[in-house]
Amino acid sequence: MQTEAIIRVILEALEELNRQRPAELQIPRTPETVLSGDGGQLDSLGLVNLILLVEEGVADKLGVRISLSDERAMAQEANPFRNANLLAAYIRRLLEEKESV
């Protein structure tokens, strides 16, 4: 699974979130934008919405169902929701595991 395709799904999810936000709260659509944690652009509800949109995008665009809101994601040493690059790397690992089963 190509990382670029996964990042595209994440950035499209951010675009969808931005449609629901006022102009002054728009989230920059870059792979490096801090999404959660210190200095993050999203509050807890925003993060939940992003997770749902990304899960739907992965299913629709990549044809694989994944769950990003499980204990495994929260137990990662590096917060996979910190930015799009880290989230894409985490999703790629999940997809590779599904392919090897």
C-alpha positions as CSV (number, residue, x, y, z in Angstrom):
1,M,0.0,0.0,0.0
2,Q,1.5,3.3,-1.0
3,T,2.0,5.9,1.7
4,E,1.0,8.7,-0.7
5,A,-2.5,7.1,-1.2
6,I,-3.0,6.9,2.5
7,I,-1.8,10.5,3.1
8,R,-4.3,11.6,0.3
9,V,-7.1,9.9,2.3
10,I,-6.1,11.7,5.5
11,L,-5.8,15.1,3.7
12,E,-9.2,14.6,2.1
13,A,-10.6,13.8,5.6
14,L,-9.1,17.1,6.8
15,E,-10.7,18.9,3.9
16,E,-14.1,17.5,5.0
17,L,-13.5,18.6,8.6
18,N,-12.6,22.1,7.3
19,R,-15.9,22.3,5.5
20,Q,-17.6,22.0,9.0
21,R,-15.3,24.6,10.6
22,P,-15.3,28.4,10.5
23,A,-12.6,30.1,8.4
24,E,-10.5,31.1,11.5
25,L,-10.4,27.5,12.6
26,Q,-9.3,25.9,9.3
27,I,-6.7,23.1,9.7
28,P,-3.7,23.4,7.3
29,R,-3.8,20.4,5.0
30,T,-0.2,19.3,5.2
31,P,1.3,16.0,6.3
32,E,3.2,17.8,9.0
33,T,0.3,19.7,10.6
34,V,0.1,18.9,14.3
35,L,-3.3,17.3,14.7
36,S,-3.4,16.2,18.3
37,G,-1.3,16.5,21.4
38,D,0.6,19.7,22.4
39,G,-0.2,22.4,19.9
40,G,-2.7,20.2,18.1
41,Q,-5.4,21.6,15.8
42,L,-8.1,19.2,17.0
43,D,-10.0,18.9,20.2
44,S,-11.2,15.4,21.3
45,L,-14.4,15.6,19.2
46,G,-12.5,16.8,16.2
47,L,-10.1,13.9,16.5
48,V,-13.0,11.4,16.7
49,N,-14.5,13.0,13.6
50,L,-11.1,12.7,11.8
51,I,-10.7,9.1,12.8
52,L,-14.2,8.2,11.5
53,L,-13.6,10.1,8.2
54,V,-10.2,8.4,7.7
55,E,-11.6,5.0,8.4
56,E,-14.4,5.6,5.9
57,G,-11.8,7.0,3.4
58,V,-9.6,3.9,3.7
59,A,-12.5,1.6,3.2
60,D,-13.9,3.6,0.2
61,K,-10.6,4.4,-1.6
62,L,-8.4,1.5,-0.6
63,G,-11.0,-1.2,-0.1
64,V,-9.9,-2.2,3.4
65,R,-11.7,-1.8,6.6
66,I,-9.6,-0.8,9.6
67,S,-10.2,0.5,13.1
68,L,-8.1,3.4,14.3
69,S,-9.9,3.8,17.7
70,D,-8.7,0.8,19.5
71,E,-6.4,0.1,22.5
72,R,-3.5,-0.7,20.1
73,A,-3.5,2.8,18.6
74,M,-3.5,4.4,22.1
75,A,-0.7,2.1,23.3
76,Q,1.7,3.2,20.5
77,E,5.0,4.7,21.8
78,A,4.6,7.6,19.3
79,N,1.1,9.2,19.1
80,P,-0.1,8.0,15.7
81,F,-2.6,10.9,15.6
82,R,0.1,13.6,16.1
83,N,0.2,14.4,12.3
84,A,-0.8,12.9,8.9
85,N,2.7,11.4,8.4
86,L,2.5,9.4,11.6
87,L,-1.1,8.4,11.0
88,A,-0.2,7.3,7.5
89,A,2.7,5.1,8.8
90,Y,0.4,3.6,11.4
91,I,-2.3,2.9,8.8
92,R,0.3,1.4,6.5
93,R,1.3,-1.0,9.2
94,L,-2.3,-2.0,9.8
95,L,-2.8,-2.6,6.1
96,E,0.4,-4.6,5.7
97,E,-0.7,-6.8,8.6
98,K,-4.1,-7.4,7.0
99,E,-2.4,-8.4,3.7
100,S,-0.2,-10.9,5.4
101,V,-3.1,-12.8,7.0
